[in-house]
Amino acid sequence: MDVLKPVLIGFCFGWLLQRAGLSRYDRIVNIFRLRDFAVMQFMLSALVVGALLLQVLAALGLAGDYPLPVTYVWGVLLGGVVFGAGMALSGFCPGTVAAGAGEGRIDYLIPGFLGLYAGAVLFGWLYPFVMPRLVALGNWGPVTIAEALGVRPWLVTAIAWELVLIGFYWLERGGRRRA
């Protein structure tokens, strides 16, 4: 039963990606060309809605205890750069590969899964060499953004909402150059 919930959530997420047309190659690539921000808007919306729901569930005592992993700042930064570069070069991310494969697209099934497999193998080979060096640079421990800033979690959630809404407004009103 513990596996059923994440599988159902993943299925729903992939279905939403596909229905919104956000699993298409051109949508992903155009993020990096600064031409189409629909995928970024979808992801930011999902993050802030998830943060709000988590805060509501925590306030009602329904969130339960969830483990916080140790925050390795340099590892997160390096991982973000590698992930972003791979996504920009391939035009795929793991979520869109799964959504496209679910649609039966051969260009997602073969190169997409080969890329996921190659990335997993490369990660496995490099992990014993890279991770100890990143750990030696230090970590922040299992800390949330609110704890690191010394503020209440609701404040971080509210600021995240405001920043996302300002970003959406900027994109829709003035951020894009009119053709």
MOLINRA-V757117 format. One line per field, one symbol per residue. ss: DSSP state (H for helix, E for strand, L for the rest). burial: # if it has 16 or more other ideal C-beta (glycine too) atoms within 10 Angstrom, else .. A space follows every 50 residues. Layout:
ss = ???
burial = ???
This chain:
ss = LHHHHHHHHHHHHHHHHHHLLLLLHHHHHHHHLLLLLHHHHHHHHHHHHH HHHHHHHHHLLLLLLLLLLLLLHHHHHHHHHHHHHHHHHHLLLHHHHHHH HHLLLHHHHHHHHHHHHHHHHHHHHHHHHHHHHHHHLLLLLLLLHHHHHL LLHHHHHHHHHHHHHHHHHHHHHHHLLLL
burial = .............#..##...####.#####....##.#.#..#...#.. #...#................#..#...........#..####.###### ##..#..#...#..##.................#....#........... ..#..##..#...#...#...........
